[in-house]
Every structure is written in structure tokens, then in C-alpha cells.
């Protein structure tokens, strides 16, 4: 792999109830445990929200790349990433739904762009075969 960029972050204070900070300090967030996981649903974020935000942004970038390569104009689109945490036996698992909203495109073209972006998005590549990912035109 030809390295283009490396991000680094650190977790402090015991995981889900602590905080996270990037090496360059641009990201510095408190974490809270959601009620669904037995927590107090405090004001901080959680790993699933961080994963959803990163995936949505990365996927939107990949969609821009494939749109340009296919000479398609997706217009003012949005990507909504929903990350679900569940349990299967003793293991915790994630599932993702990526919803694309394309007001300026026919549904079939929007679906084609979602699938093409899914083929190249680094988050999609990293999770392929391990995390269930559903693509939806919304």
C-alpha cells in the first residue's frame, strides 16, 4: 500500500466513559455511554457516532470521485450513515446503513453511484465481509 495519510487518536479514561483526542488536538471529545448500553446518555459522543460520522464523510468523498469519473453530476446530495451496535453470542457486532439523498438524480442513477462509491470507499473496503452494509436511495 502506498501511504497517503495517517491519522492518530488516543483514548483516555476507560473507554466509552472517557475521552478521545487526535494527535494534532483538532479532535478532542468527551465520551458518554448511551442508555441502550446501560449508560447515563451523558453529553458526550460515542464510538458508534464517531464511526458513523467518519463513514458518512468518507463515503461522500468516494461518491464525488466516482461521480467525476462517470461524468455524472450528483447535485446537492447527502449521505446518512446509521451505525448499529448489536450482540451475536458473546461478540459485539456492527451493522451500517448508508442512505443517499439525491434530489437531482433519477433513482437508478443514484443507486449506481452508491454502489460505485461502496466499491472504492476506504471504510467500505475495510469492513467488507465483516460488517453488514446496506445501501439505500432515500
C-alpha positions, 0 to 999 in steps of 0.5 A, spaced: 500 500 500 502 506 498 501 511 504 497 517 503 495 519 510 495 517 517 491 519 522 492 518 530 487 518 536 488 516 543 483 514 548 483 516 555 479 514 561 476 507 560 473 507 554 466 509 552 466 513 559 472 517 557 475 521 552 478 521 545 483 526 542 487 526 535 494 527 535 494 534 532 488 536 538 483 538 532 479 532 535 478 532 542 471 529 545 468 527 551 465 520 551 458 518 554 455 511 554 448 511 551 442 508 555 441 502 550 448 500 553 446 501 560 449 508 560 447 515 563 446 518 555 451 523 558 453 529 553 458 526 550 459 522 543 460 515 542 464 510 538 458 508 534 457 516 532 464 517 531 464 511 526 458 513 523 460 520 522 467 518 519 463 513 514 458 518 512 464 523 510 468 518 507 463 515 503 461 522 500 468 523 498 468 516 494 461 518 491 464 525 488 470 521 485 466 516 482 461 521 480 467 525 476 469 519 473 462 517 470 461 524 468 455 524 472 453 530 476 450 528 483 447 535 485 446 537 492 446 530 495 447 527 502 449 521 505 446 518 512 450 513 515 446 509 521 451 505 525 448 499 529 451 496 535 448 489 536 450 482 540 451 475 536 453 470 542 458 473 546 461 478 540 459 485 539 457 486 532 456 492 527 451 493 522 451 500 517 446 503 513 448 508 508 442 512 505 443 517 499 439 523 498 439 525 491 434 530 489 437 531 482 438 524 480 433 519 477 433 513 482 437 508 478 442 513 477 443 514 484 443 507 486 449 506 481 453 511 484 452 508 491 454 502 489 460 505 485 462 509 491 461 502 496 466 499 491 472 504 492 470 507 499 476 506 504 471 504 510 467 500 505 473 496 503 475 495 510 469 492 513 467 488 507 465 481 509 465 483 516 460 488 517 453 488 514 452 494 509 446 496 506 445 501 501 439 505 500 436 511 495 432 515 500 
